[in-house]
Amino acid sequence: MEMGNRLILTGFVIATAILVFVGWQSYRSTARFAEASEWRKHTYEVLRNLDETVARLVDAETGQRGYLLTGVDAYLEPYRAAIKNLDQTIGRLKSLTSDNPNQQKRIQILEPLVGEKLAELQQTIDLRKNKGLAAANRVVLEGSGKQAMDQIRAIIAEMANEEEDLLKLRTQKANERTRAWLCRFAPSSPAPY
């Protein structure tokens, strides 16, 4: 009878070891999936902040244009709201991309361009207030504001492209891990007839 108990105990130990191993592998896979999910979420947050940066600048331009055309202070509300939030948005971009030297370099290029664009907007607003529409219009027609905005859009497009490439890479790695895990633990499918 002792031999039978040993076999049962050995079978129980082997079954327990297999369950522990499968549980550990499942835990590791779940942790990897969670990490991959966090990185994807992070990438979407960067993309959202890039979009928000452009949106804020467009809002600032909208307010500036409305004021230049009408001379009515109420048209400056979108401008004021945009410039108030722009520093926070760029600050979040810096923070979110702190692990990416390429993106940090782009932000170093982006910040002075944004400053240049905002200075041009403020200059035209001041000219409209103090010297009239014609003086403000001359600065607009010089094109420095458009040129700055075009450069800003180009930098933001580069940043978005890099983030989208990272997203594709992270999604691909997550899918590969899922397939590897499924192949390791899922029963093989029957051969087609």
Buried (B, 14 or more C-beta within 10 A) or exposed (E): EEEEEEEEEEEEEEEEEEEEEEEEEEEEBEEBBEEBEEBBEBBEBBBEBBEBBBEBBBBBBBBBBBBBEEEEEEBBBBBEBBBEBBEEBBEBBBEBBEEBEEBEEBBEEBBEBBEBBBEBBBBBBEBBEEEEBEBBBEBBEEEBBBBBBEBBBEBBEBBBEBBEEBBEEBBEEBEEBBEEBEEEEEEEEEEEE
